[in-house]
Amino acid sequence: MAKLNTIETTEMHTGGEPLRIIEKGYPEIKGNTILDKIRYLRENQDMYRKFLMWEPRGHYDMYGVLLVLPDIESADFGTIFLHNEGYGTMCGHAVIALGRYAVDKGLVKNPQTPETKINIQCPCGLVEAYVEYDGVKTENVRFQSVPSFVYATDVDVEVEGFGTVKVDVVYGGTFYAIVPAERYGLNVRKSSVDELRRAAGTTTDSLRRSYKVEHPESPDLEFIFGTIMTDGKDEFSDDPTANMCVFAEREVDRSPCGSGVTARTALQYYKGHRKIGQKRRFRGPSGAMFTTSVVKEVTYGKYKNAVVVEVSGKGHYVGSSKFTLEDDDEIGQGFILR
Ligand SMILES: O=C(O)[C@H]1NCC[C@@H]1O
């Protein structure tokens, strides 16, 4: 049986979505780039992801991050995101929590008031985070993600149990299908999490089998990460709009999903529902809100009207842990109930 190192973590959440920040004990991760490092982890050290994300230390919907050396010179640090199925390429709720963490733990030299800028290299590229800081306390974090673009609209997907459903496919640091829940006869605020999870997860599975996405920079980013169920309220309003992101292996984001609202904001802009600078709130399943705006249009590969989206929210500390494994504990290596 594998012997695993003791791992120390700080535990946070953003809008209810957990973030296990791995601090000590992870084995050496080889690779020149973050995407290489992810490949290395997948092939050589995946038992540590299961050890920390799965039961009995985590659960089906657990989420974590490893801080690694960046390979972009201007980055303060790099990140590798962990979830129930593998490794993500962008994570807004993590960036929001990590902004506070990086200032609080002294990972950035000379933090500035009233706001400290941090460059965080995510697997999808460089993300700029701005942390509210009064010299003592850290508060809200806003981040500007990598360029986001609408990949396709009105894509027909055969969803078992629901027939043909039209979805939009949008990149917000990772590719999502975005679809109003009413197309499944569901309501994103009122239907059960199980029903929404099943409909969204079946949509993702079907797209992964039948639909190919291409990314301007890297084949490692060419996959559908999840499906975002919305309330369909995309026309601009001061009222928040609700969505639920179901990603990886049918994992449900408790927060509004940072990369998901990035993608949804890009889609709203593309459809003429948002203007540059206009702020809108998004509500996640926990009731937590993120606020977004389109910062500017940029060219990204062949996408002349890609956009930089800003997302803001707040992460909170919930504790710290030291995880161990006894020599005779096979189940304790990690298992998952679904
Ligand atoms: O906030 C986000 O972007 C994410 N939360 C979990 C799944 C996504 O990566």
The ligand as an SDF file (V2000), in Angstrom:
LIG
                    3D

  9  9  0  0  0  0  0  0  0  0999 V2000
  -14.8630   29.7410   -9.4200 O   0  0  0  0  0  0  0  0  0  0  0  0
  -14.4890   28.9860  -10.3110 C   0  0  0  0  0  0  0  0  0  0  0  0
  -14.0480   29.3850  -11.3820 O   0  0  0  0  0  0  0  0  0  0  0  0
  -14.5170   27.5260  -10.0370 C   0  0  0  0  0  0  0  0  0  0  0  0
  -15.1300   27.0560   -8.8500 N   0  0  0  0  0  0  0  0  0  0  0  0
  -15.0950   25.5940   -8.9290 C   0  0  0  0  0  0  0  0  0  0  0  0
  -15.0710   25.3130  -10.4130 C   0  0  0  0  0  0  0  0  0  0  0  0
  -14.4480   26.5090  -11.0820 C   0  0  0  0  0  0  0  0  0  0  0  0
  -13.1420   26.1940  -11.3510 O   0  0  0  0  0  0  0  0  0  0  0  0
  1  2  2  0
  2  3  1  0
  2  4  1  0
  4  5  1  0
  4  8  1  0
  5  6  1  0
  6  7  1  0
  7  8  1  0
  8  9  1  0
M  END
$$$$
